[in-house]
Amino acid sequence: MVIENKLFEVKNISFDYDGEEIFSDISFSIESGDVLCILGPNGTGKTTLIKCLNGLNEINSGEILINGEDIKGLSFRQISKHVGYIPQSHVPSFPFKVFDVVLMGRAPYLNLTDSPKEEDRKIALDALKTLGIEGLKDKEYTNLSGGERQLVFLARVLCQKPDILILDEPTSHLDFGNQIKLLEIIDNLAKSGLSIIMSSHFPDHAFLSSTKVAIMKNKKFIDFGTPDDVVTEENLKRAYSIDVKLMELDDKRKVCVPMKTNLTLDL
């Protein structure tokens, strides 16, 4: 598949719920291999924006274009062939085998009466191998750890063969080690040509795996650009209402260090 530049374009979109504005005037574009990290405090509308980007919520104004085509004109099945989505949490209901869970990712390519073909099974196995978890294929999904479930769900989404992967706080339920491992996987997927949009509460993640960063506050993007340009002490204080120091490690990577404050929680 040939992927053109500006694979995914968002033009001046807004969304309100029951008359309450959730966000407005959001615009950006990403290309093949981009990783966009959306930062911002609780309640600023990141998750709602994510759900608009994959068609789960219908925007009130503006345009979301995939390869130049307005998402409003696409069926959910058509969107699923281009966009893979992983929510913040997904609670397993039935003890399916891991391989069967991953194979469900082929649903956009099958009719209701179709059974998965050998090609579909190969795609599912390849997705497990890509993430290094083929050894889990015969285990029950409900018996896996949180980190293993996250990787299995990612393999399921990769089975859709999407151009764009949208992740809502993908590291929120992972321990420190698994957070870094998942970010490395995201980095490798981007290098293979996949475009990725993810939200995060951790500014450091922008330096670890992102090519573009947006900071969301008060229902808008207050800045958008490269990690070095956007993730600044001034912008972080503006977003989170605390002082933050940026430090550079020996490998030239920056890290964010929050400073202690006597302020009350902003919930």
Long-range contacts (C-beta under 8 A, 24 or more apart in sequence): 1-163, 3-32, 3-67, 3-163, 3-193, 3-195, 4-67, 4-68, 5-31, 5-32, 6-30, 6-31, 6-68, 7-31, 7-32, 7-66, 7-67, 7-163, 7-164, 7-195, 8-53, 8-64, 8-65, 8-66, 8-163, 8-164, 8-195, 8-197, 9-63, 9-64, 9-65, 9-68, 10-53, 10-62, 10-63, 10-64, 10-65, 11-62, 11-63, 11-64, 11-65, 12-61, 12-62, 12-63, 13-52, 13-59, 13-61, 13-62, 13-63, 13-64, 14-59, 14-60, 14-61, 14-62, 15-45, 15-48, 15-49, 15-52, 15-57, 15-59, 15-60, 16-60, 17-48, 21-219, 22-48, 22-219, 23-48, 23-49, 23-216, 23-219, 23-220, 24-219, 24-220, 25-220, 26-62, 26-220, 26-221, 27-62, 27-221, 28-212, 28-214, 28-221, 28-224, 30-164, 30-195, 30-197, 30-212, 31-195, 32-163, 32-193, 32-194, 32-195, 33-190, 33-191, 33-193, 33-194, 33-195, 33-211, 34-190, 34-195, 34-196, 34-211, 34-212, 35-186, 35-187, 35-190, 35-195, 35-196, 35-198, 35-209, 35-210, 35-211, 35-212, 36-196, 36-197, 36-198, 36-210, 36-211, 36-212, 36-213, 36-214, 37-198, 37-199, 37-200, 37-205, 37-206, 37-209, 37-210, 37-212, 37-213, 37-214, 37-227, 38-197, 38-198, 38-199, 38-200, 38-213, 38-214, 38-215, 38-216, 39-199, 39-200, 39-201, 39-203, 39-206, 39-213, 39-214, 39-215, 39-216, 39-231, 39-239, 40-199, 40-215, 40-216, 40-217, 40-239, 41-217, 41-239, 41-240, 41-241, 41-266, 42-201, 42-267, 44-216, 44-217, 44-218, 44-219, 45-216, 45-219, 46-168, 46-169, 46-199, 46-216, 47-88, 47-168, 47-169, 47-199, 49-199, 49-216, 50-85, 50-166, 50-168, 50-197, 50-199, 53-83, 53-166, 53-197, 54-79, 54-83, 54-85, 54-166, 55-79, 55-83, 56-85, 66-163, 66-164, 67-163, 77-108, 78-108, 80-107, 80-108, 80-160, 80-162, 81-108, 81-109, 81-160, 81-161, 81-162, 82-162, 82-163, 82-164, 83-162, 83-163, 83-164, 83-165, 83-166, 84-157, 84-158, 84-160, 84-162, 84-164, 84-165, 84-166, 85-157, 85-165, 85-166, 85-167, 85-168, 86-150, 86-153, 86-154, 86-157, 86-165, 86-166, 86-167, 86-168, 86-170, 87-168, 88-168, 88-169, 88-172, 88-173, 89-172, 89-173, 90-149, 90-153, 92-141, 92-142, 92-149, 94-142, 95-140, 95-141, 95-142, 95-143, 96-140, 96-141, 96-142, 97-137, 97-138, 97-139, 97-140, 97-141, 98-128, 98-133, 98-136, 98-137, 98-138, 98-139, 98-140, 98-141, 98-144, 98-152, 99-124, 99-125, 99-128, 99-137, 99-138, 101-141, 101-152, 101-153, 101-156, 102-127, 102-128, 102-137, 102-152, 102-155, 102-156, 102-159, 103-156, 103-159, 104-156, 104-159, 105-155, 105-156, 105-157, 105-158, 105-159, 105-160, 106-159, 106-160, 108-160, 120-159, 123-159, 123-161, 124-155, 124-159, 127-155, 127-156, 127-158, 127-159, 128-155, 130-155, 130-158, 131-155, 131-158, 131-185, 146-173, 146-174, 147-174, 147-175, 147-178, 147-181, 147-182, 150-174, 150-178, 150-182, 151-182, 151-185, 154-185, 158-189, 162-194, 163-194, 163-195, 164-194, 164-195, 164-196, 164-197, 165-189, 165-194, 165-195, 165-196, 165-197, 166-196, 166-197, 166-198, 167-196, 167-197, 167-198, 167-199, 168-198, 168-199, 169-198, 169-199, 169-200, 169-201, 170-198, 170-200, 171-200, 171-202, 171-205, 172-201, 179-205, 180-208, 183-208, 183-209, 184-209, 203-231, 203-236, 203-244, 203-256, 204-255, 204-256, 206-230, 206-231, 207-231, 207-253, 207-254, 207-255, 208-253, 215-239, 227-254, 228-254, 231-256, 241-266
